[in-house]
Amino acid sequence: MDSFGPHPEPSARTILVGVDGSDTAMRAAAFAFGSARRQGARLVVTFVASHSSLAALTPAVASVFEHEATAKLYAELRKQIQDAAEELDVPVTFLKTFGDPFTTLRDAADRCQADMVVVGASQQAGHRIAGSVATKLIRSGHWPVLVVP
C-alpha cells in the first residue's frame, strides 16, 4: 500500500476505483480522480493482480513471464497514479492485491468504507454470459457502483 498526494481530511468521502491497465479501467481511474478532486474525497486505487485461468497448465517459464509482466504493469500504473495525485492534489492510497477481482474489490471497498466504487466496463465477450466484475459488484448492493464505458 502506497499513499500519494496531500493527507485526506478525516471526514472526507472515499471513492474506490479498480485498475488493471485496460482502456476502460484507465478511463474509470480518470473519472474517479475527477470526482475525488471535485468532492474533496480521498481516492483508493486498487490494482488486482490475478493469474490467468490457464496459469496452472502452463510451464514454469510462462509463469515467470506472466509475473514479470504483472510487475512491470504495476510499476507503470503506480507511477501514473502518483503523478496524477500530485498534479491534481488528490489524496490517493494505491493498493496492490492478489486474487479474484470481484472478491478483492468488494473486500477493499468494505475495508475502506467506500462511498462509491468506480470500475471500467468489461471488454470480454464471455462476461456477457458469466457476468462481469462490474455486474457482480452492482448485485452485491453494498455501495453505489459507477461503470465507465
FENQUINOR-V193903 format. One record per pair of residues at least 24 apart in sequence whose ideal C-beta (glycine too) atoms are under 6 Angstrom apart, sorted by the first residue. I is the first residue (numbers start at 0). GAP is how many residues later the second one is. Records with the same first field share a line. If there is no record, write none. Layout:
I=GAP + GAP
This chain:
0=94
1=92
2=90
3=78 + 81 + 88
4=80 + 85 + 86 + 87
5=83 + 85
7=34 + 83
11=29 + 30
12=26 + 28 + 102
13=28 + 98 + 100 + 101
14=26 + 28 + 101
15=28 + 93 + 98 + 101
16=28 + 101
17=28 + 87 + 101
18=26 + 28 + 58
20=52
23=96 + 97
24=95
26=121
27=90 + 91 + 92 + 120
30=117
31=86
32=51 + 55 + 57
35=54
36=51 + 53
41=49
42=47 + 49
43=49 + 68
44=36 + 47 + 49
45=49 + 62
46=27 + 30 + 49
47=49 + 53 + 56
48=49
100=32
101=31 + 34
105=34
108=34
113=29
115=28
116=26 + 28
117=28
118=28
119=28
120=26 + 28
